[in-house]
């Protein structure tokens, strides 16, 4: 039976070293998922035994290998044949089993009640939260700076696409989608934190920190997990994130291109 939702893995060609470990763990810890998986890429293709993966390869349509994050998402939406996606990043490495029946229940709730967004992890929306008509879900207050969070979440892509802009990078997308949603009456939801928490009761169970931070491997998230799962990685290619040293912000560059991007987002 064809699944009524898809998986959208947000990635980029330069993060292709994450794909083998990601899908190795996905296949193990989400064994009952039978739908399609869309992997957001610019030019690269990828496959994994036993998984139905479609690489979006958006440069075919945008004409650029440097397609902005927002445009990659919008182009991916055009290829996806379900209204609902579970949105993940390529460095969200599963380490416990996904409760497929609960995921399916949330998908059906989204479709029945025409919801736009459900946050699926504790590290996404920050609150305040309100009780909702749905026991599994809390409603996210519009004062939340992360009313929309790009952490693991469930989207109705036909509804949420209105808030995206093609020129925006990942940080601009998260920031400005929040600004666009706030003045609306749109209801965004997140999991009931009293019922669902990492690790044993998570909906999408991965370590609270993602596998890569500031372009480098996050040691605490990957080393022990990959070793236990028999996943071999040459960590020297990226190196490890070092707190303090890698946290230093580079000097901000002012440019007409960046100014234009901000103006486009505000309009």
C-alpha positions as a Markdown table, in Angstrom:
| # | Residue | x | y | z |
|---|---|---|---|---|
| 1 | Unk | 0.0 | 0.0 | 0.0 |
| 2 | Unk | 1.4 | 3.4 | -1.0 |
| 3 | Unk | 2.3 | 5.6 | 1.9 |
| 4 | Unk | 0.4 | 8.8 | 2.3 |
| 5 | Unk | 3.5 | 10.7 | 3.4 |
| 6 | Unk | 7.2 | 11.1 | 2.3 |
| 7 | Unk | 10.5 | 11.7 | 3.9 |
| 8 | Unk | 12.4 | 14.8 | 2.9 |
| 9 | Unk | 16.1 | 14.8 | 3.9 |
| 10 | Unk | 17.5 | 18.3 | 3.5 |
| 11 | Unk | 21.1 | 18.2 | 2.4 |
| 12 | Unk | 23.6 | 19.5 | -0.1 |
| 13 | Unk | 26.2 | 17.9 | -2.3 |
| 14 | Unk | 29.0 | 19.0 | 0.1 |
| 15 | Unk | 27.5 | 16.9 | 2.9 |
| 16 | Unk | 27.4 | 13.7 | 0.9 |
| 17 | Unk | 29.7 | 12.1 | 3.4 |
| 18 | Unk | 26.7 | 12.0 | 5.8 |
| 19 | Unk | 24.5 | 10.0 | 3.5 |
| 20 | Unk | 25.8 | 6.5 | 4.1 |
| 21 | Unk | 25.7 | 6.7 | 7.9 |
| 22 | Unk | 22.4 | 8.5 | 7.8 |
| 23 | Unk | 20.7 | 5.9 | 5.6 |
| 24 | Unk | 22.4 | 3.0 | 7.4 |
| 25 | Unk | 20.8 | 4.1 | 10.6 |
| 26 | Unk | 17.5 | 5.1 | 9.0 |
| 27 | Unk | 17.1 | 1.6 | 7.5 |
| 28 | Unk | 17.8 | 0.0 | 10.9 |
| 29 | Unk | 15.8 | 2.2 | 13.1 |
| 30 | Unk | 12.9 | 3.0 | 10.8 |
| 31 | Unk | 12.5 | -0.5 | 9.3 |
| 32 | Unk | 8.7 | -0.3 | 8.7 |
| 33 | Unk | 8.8 | 2.8 | 6.6 |
| 34 | Unk | 7.6 | 1.9 | 3.1 |
| 35 | Unk | 7.3 | 5.3 | 1.4 |
| 36 | Unk | 9.5 | 7.4 | -0.8 |
| 37 | Unk | 12.5 | 9.3 | 0.5 |
| 38 | Unk | 13.5 | 12.6 | -1.2 |
| 39 | Unk | 17.2 | 13.6 | -0.7 |
| 40 | Unk | 17.8 | 17.3 | -1.5 |
| 41 | Unk | 20.9 | 17.6 | -3.6 |
| 42 | Unk | 22.2 | 19.9 | -6.3 |
| 43 | Unk | 23.8 | 17.5 | -8.8 |
| 44 | Unk | 24.6 | 14.2 | -7.0 |
| 45 | Unk | 22.7 | 11.0 | -7.1 |
| 46 | Unk | 22.6 | 8.4 | -4.3 |
| 47 | Unk | 21.0 | 5.1 | -3.6 |
| 48 | Unk | 20.9 | 2.7 | -0.7 |
| 49 | Unk | 19.8 | -1.0 | -0.7 |
| 50 | Unk | 16.2 | -1.5 | 0.4 |
| 51 | Unk | 15.3 | 2.2 | 0.4 |
| 52 | Unk | 13.3 | 4.1 | -2.3 |
| 53 | Unk | 15.5 | 7.3 | -2.5 |
| 54 | Unk | 15.0 | 10.0 | -5.1 |
| 55 | Unk | 17.7 | 12.7 | -5.3 |
| 56 | Unk | 16.1 | 16.0 | -6.3 |
| 57 | Unk | 19.3 | 17.1 | -8.2 |
| 58 | Unk | 17.8 | 20.6 | -8.5 |
| 59 | Unk | 20.6 | 22.1 | -10.5 |
| 60 | Unk | 18.9 | 20.5 | -13.5 |
| 61 | Unk | 16.0 | 23.0 | -13.1 |
| 62 | Unk | 17.7 | 26.0 | -11.5 |
| 63 | Unk | 20.8 | 26.0 | -13.8 |
| 64 | Unk | 23.1 | 26.5 | -10.8 |
| 65 | Unk | 25.1 | 24.2 | -8.5 |
| 66 | Unk | 24.9 | 27.0 | -6.0 |
| 67 | Unk | 21.1 | 26.9 | -5.7 |
| 68 | Unk | 20.1 | 28.6 | -2.4 |
| 69 | Unk | 18.5 | 26.5 | 0.3 |
| 70 | Unk | 15.1 | 28.1 | -0.1 |
| 71 | Unk | 15.0 | 27.3 | -3.8 |
| 72 | Unk | 16.2 | 23.7 | -3.2 |
| 73 | Unk | 13.3 | 23.2 | -0.9 |
| 74 | Unk | 10.7 | 24.7 | -3.2 |
| 75 | Unk | 12.1 | 22.6 | -6.2 |
| 76 | Unk | 12.0 | 19.5 | -4.0 |
| 77 | Unk | 8.3 | 20.2 | -3.2 |
| 78 | Unk | 7.5 | 20.1 | -6.9 |
| 79 | Unk | 8.9 | 16.5 | -7.1 |
| 80 | Unk | 7.1 | 15.2 | -4.0 |
| 81 | Unk | 3.8 | 13.5 | -4.7 |
| 82 | Unk | 2.4 | 13.5 | -1.1 |
| 83 | Unk | 1.1 | 16.6 | 0.8 |
| 84 | Unk | 2.8 | 15.5 | 4.0 |
| 85 | Unk | 6.6 | 15.1 | 4.6 |
| 86 | Unk | 8.7 | 14.3 | 7.6 |
| 87 | Unk | 11.5 | 16.9 | 7.3 |
| 88 | Unk | 14.9 | 15.8 | 8.5 |
| 89 | Unk | 18.5 | 16.8 | 8.0 |
| 90 | Unk | 21.3 | 14.5 | 6.8 |
| 91 | Unk | 23.1 | 14.7 | 10.2 |
| 92 | Unk | 20.1 | 13.7 | 12.3 |
| 93 | Unk | 21.4 | 10.2 | 13.0 |
| 94 | Unk | 18.7 | 7.9 | 14.4 |
| 95 | Unk | 19.8 | 5.9 | 17.4 |
| 96 | Unk | 16.5 | 4.3 | 18.6 |
| 97 | Unk | 13.5 | 2.8 | 16.8 |
| 98 | Unk | 11.0 | 5.2 | 15.3 |
| 99 | Unk | 7.4 | 4.5 | 16.4 |
| 100 | Unk | 5.9 | 4.1 | 12.9 |
| 101 | Unk | 2.3 | 3.7 | 14.1 |
| 102 | Unk | 2.5 | 7.0 | 16.0 |
| 103 | Unk | 4.1 | 8.8 | 13.0 |
| 104 | Unk | 1.3 | 7.5 | 10.8 |
| 105 | Unk | -1.3 | 8.7 | 13.3 |
| 106 | Unk | 0.2 | 12.2 | 13.3 |
| 107 | Unk | 0.1 | 12.2 | 9.5 |
| 108 | Unk | -3.5 | 11.3 | 9.4 |
| 109 | Unk | -4.3 | 14.0 | 12.0 |
| 110 | Unk | -2.5 | 16.6 | 9.8 |
| 111 | Unk | -4.5 | 15.6 | 6.8 |
| 112 | Unk | -7.8 | 15.4 | 8.5 |
| 113 | Unk | -7.5 | 18.8 | 10.2 |
| 114 | Unk | -5.5 | 20.6 | 7.5 |
| 115 | Unk | -2.6 | 21.3 | 9.7 |
| 116 | Unk | 0.5 | 23.0 | 8.3 |
| 117 | Unk | 3.3 | 22.1 | 10.8 |
| 118 | Unk | 4.1 | 19.7 | 13.7 |
| 119 | Unk | 7.4 | 19.9 | 15.5 |
| 120 | Unk | 8.6 | 16.3 | 16.2 |
| 121 | Unk | 11.5 | 16.8 | 18.7 |
| 122 | Unk | 12.1 | 18.6 | 22.0 |
| 123 | Unk | 15.0 | 20.6 | 20.6 |
| 124 | Unk | 12.8 | 22.4 | 18.0 |
| 125 | Unk | 10.0 | 24.8 | 19.2 |
| 126 | Unk | 10.8 | 26.5 | 22.4 |
| 127 | Unk | 7.4 | 27.6 | 23.7 |
| 128 | Unk | 5.4 | 28.8 | 25.4 |
| 129 | Unk | 2.9 | 26.0 | 24.6 |
| 130 | Unk | -0.8 | 25.6 | 25.1 |
| 131 | Unk | -3.0 | 22.5 | 25.4 |
| 132 | Unk | -4.7 | 21.5 | 22.1 |
| 133 | Unk | -7.7 | 19.5 | 21.0 |
| 134 | Unk | -5.2 | 16.7 | 20.2 |
| 135 | Unk | -3.7 | 14.7 | 23.2 |
| 136 | Unk | -0.4 | 14.1 | 21.4 |
| 137 | Unk | 0.1 | 17.7 | 20.5 |
| 138 | Unk | 0.6 | 21.1 | 22.1 |
| 139 | Unk | -0.1 | 24.3 | 20.2 |
| 140 | Unk | 2.9 | 26.6 | 19.9 |
| 141 | Unk | 2.4 | 30.2 | 21.0 |
| 142 | Unk | 3.0 | 32.8 | 18.3 |
| 143 | Unk | 5.4 | 34.6 | 20.6 |
| 144 | Unk | 7.8 | 31.7 | 20.3 |
| 145 | Unk | 11.0 | 32.8 | 18.4 |
| 146 | Unk | 10.9 | 29.2 | 16.9 |
| 147 | Unk | 7.2 | 29.0 | 16.1 |
| 148 | Unk | 8.7 | 27.4 | 13.0 |
| 149 | Unk | 11.7 | 25.3 | 13.7 |
| 150 | Unk | 13.8 | 23.6 | 11.0 |
| 151 | Unk | 14.6 | 20.7 | 13.3 |
| 152 | Unk | 12.8 | 17.4 | 12.7 |
| 153 | Unk | 9.2 | 18.2 | 11.9 |
| 154 | Unk | 6.2 | 17.3 | 9.8 |
| 155 | Unk | 5.0 | 19.6 | 7.1 |
| 156 | Unk | 2.1 | 19.9 | 4.7 |
| 157 | Unk | 4.2 | 21.2 | 1.9 |
| 158 | Unk | 1.3 | 22.6 | -0.1 |
| 159 | Unk | 0.4 | 24.8 | 2.8 |
| 160 | Unk | 3.9 | 25.7 | 4.2 |
| 161 | Unk | 5.4 | 26.6 | 0.8 |
| 162 | Unk | 3.7 | 30.0 | 1.0 |
| 163 | Unk | 6.1 | 31.0 | 3.7 |
| 164 | Unk | 9.4 | 30.1 | 1.9 |
| 165 | Unk | 11.4 | 32.3 | -0.4 |
| 166 | Unk | 13.8 | 30.9 | -3.0 |
| 167 | Unk | 16.8 | 33.2 | -2.3 |
| 168 | Unk | 17.1 | 32.5 | 1.4 |
| 169 | Unk | 19.8 | 30.4 | 3.1 |
| 170 | Unk | 18.9 | 28.0 | 6.0 |
| 171 | Unk | 19.3 | 30.6 | 8.7 |
| 172 | Unk | 17.3 | 33.2 | 6.8 |
| 173 | Unk | 14.6 | 30.6 | 6.1 |
| 174 | Unk | 14.1 | 29.7 | 9.7 |
| 175 | Unk | 14.2 | 33.4 | 10.8 |
| 176 | Unk | 11.9 | 34.8 | 8.2 |
| 177 | Unk | 9.4 | 32.0 | 8.1 |
| 178 | Unk | 8.8 | 32.8 | 11.7 |
| 179 | Unk | 8.2 | 36.4 | 10.9 |
| 180 | Unk | 5.8 | 35.5 | 8.1 |
| 181 | Unk | 3.8 | 33.1 | 10.2 |
| 182 | Unk | 3.5 | 35.3 | 13.4 |
| 183 | Unk | 1.0 | 37.9 | 12.1 |
| 184 | Unk | -1.3 | 35.1 | 10.7 |
| 185 | Unk | -3.9 | 33.0 | 12.5 |
| 186 | Unk | -2.0 | 29.8 | 11.4 |
| 187 | Unk | -1.8 | 27.2 | 14.1 |
| 188 | Unk | 1.5 | 25.4 | 14.5 |
| 189 | Unk | 1.8 | 22.4 | 16.7 |
| 190 | Unk | 4.6 | 20.4 | 18.5 |
| 191 | Unk | 4.7 | 17.1 | 20.3 |
| 192 | Unk | 3.3 | 16.9 | 23.8 |
| 193 | Unk | 6.6 | 17.0 | 25.8 |
| 194 | Unk | 5.0 | 15.2 | 28.7 |
| 195 | Unk | 4.4 | 12.2 | 26.5 |
| 196 | Unk | 7.3 | 12.2 | 24.0 |
| 197 | Unk | 10.9 | 12.7 | 25.0 |
| 198 | Unk | 14.3 | 11.4 | 24.0 |
| 199 | Unk | 15.5 | 8.7 | 24.0 |
| 200 | Unk | 12.9 | 6.1 | 25.0 |
| 201 | Unk | 9.7 | 8.0 | 24.0 |
| 202 | Unk | 10.9 | 10.1 | 21.1 |
| 203 | Unk | 9.0 | 10.3 | 17.8 |
| 204 | Unk | 12.2 | 11.0 | 15.8 |
| 205 | Unk | 15.0 | 9.7 | 18.1 |
| 206 | Unk | 18.4 | 11.2 | 17.6 |
| 207 | Unk | 20.8 | 12.7 | 20.0 |
| 208 | Unk | 19.8 | 16.3 | 21.1 |
| 209 | Unk | 22.8 | 17.5 | 19.2 |
| 210 | Unk | 23.1 | 17.0 | 15.4 |
| 211 | Unk | 26.0 | 15.1 | 14.0 |
| 212 | Unk | 27.7 | 18.1 | 12.4 |
| 213 | Unk | 28.1 | 21.6 | 13.9 |
| 214 | Unk | 29.7 | 24.5 | 12.1 |
| 215 | Unk | 30.8 | 22.2 | 9.3 |
| 216 | Unk | 32.6 | 19.7 | 11.6 |
| 217 | Unk | 31.7 | 16.4 | 13.2 |
| 218 | Unk | 30.2 | 16.7 | 16.7 |
| 219 | Unk | 32.2 | 14.1 | 18.6 |
| 220 | Unk | 29.5 | 13.4 | 21.2 |
| 221 | Unk | 26.9 | 12.7 | 18.6 |
| 222 | Unk | 28.7 | 10.4 | 16.3 |
| 223 | Unk | 31.8 | 8.6 | 17.5 |
| 224 | Unk | 30.3 | 6.1 | 19.9 |
| 225 | Unk | 27.2 | 5.7 | 17.8 |
| 226 | Unk | 29.1 | 5.0 | 14.6 |
| 227 | Unk | 31.5 | 2.6 | 16.3 |
| 228 | Unk | 28.6 | 0.7 | 17.8 |
| 229 | Unk | 26.9 | 0.4 | 14.5 |
| 230 | Unk | 30.0 | -0.6 | 12.5 |
| 231 | Unk | 30.0 | 2.7 | 10.5 |
| 232 | Unk | 33.5 | 3.8 | 9.4 |
| 233 | Unk | 34.2 | 7.4 | 8.7 |
| 234 | Unk | 37.4 | 9.3 | 8.0 |
| 235 | Unk | 36.8 | 12.1 | 10.6 |
| 236 | Unk | 40.0 | 13.9 | 9.5 |
| 237 | Unk | 38.3 | 15.2 | 6.3 |
| 238 | Unk | 36.0 | 17.4 | 8.3 |
| 239 | Unk | 37.7 | 17.4 | 11.7 |
| 240 | Unk | 35.9 | 17.7 | 15.0 |
| 241 | Unk | 34.0 | 20.7 | 16.3 |
| 242 | Unk | 36.0 | 22.3 | 19.2 |
| 243 | Unk | 33.9 | 24.4 | 21.6 |
| 244 | Unk | 35.3 | 27.8 | 22.0 |
| 245 | Unk | 37.6 | 27.7 | 19.0 |
| 246 | Unk | 35.0 | 26.9 | 16.4 |
| 247 | Unk | 32.4 | 29.1 | 18.1 |
| 248 | Unk | 34.2 | 32.3 | 17.1 |
| 249 | Unk | 32.1 | 34.2 | 14.7 |
| 250 | Unk | 33.9 | 35.3 | 11.5 |
| 251 | Unk | 33.8 | 39.0 | 10.7 |
| 252 | Unk | 30.5 | 40.0 | 9.1 |
| 253 | Unk | 30.9 | 41.2 | 5.6 |
| 254 | Unk | 28.6 | 43.9 | 4.3 |
| 255 | Unk | 27.8 | 43.5 | 0.6 |
| 256 | Unk | 25.1 | 44.7 | -1.8 |
| 257 | Unk | 24.2 | 41.0 | -2.4 |
| 258 | Unk | 23.5 | 40.4 | 1.3 |
| 259 | Unk | 21.6 | 43.6 | 1.7 |
| 260 | Unk | 19.5 | 42.7 | -1.3 |
| 261 | Unk | 18.8 | 39.3 | 0.2 |
| 262 | Unk | 17.5 | 40.9 | 3.4 |
| 263 | Unk | 15.3 | 43.4 | 1.5 |
| 264 | Unk | 13.8 | 40.5 | -0.5 |
| 265 | Unk | 13.0 | 38.6 | 2.7 |
| 266 | Unk | 11.4 | 41.6 | 4.4 |
| 267 | Unk | 9.2 | 42.5 | 1.4 |
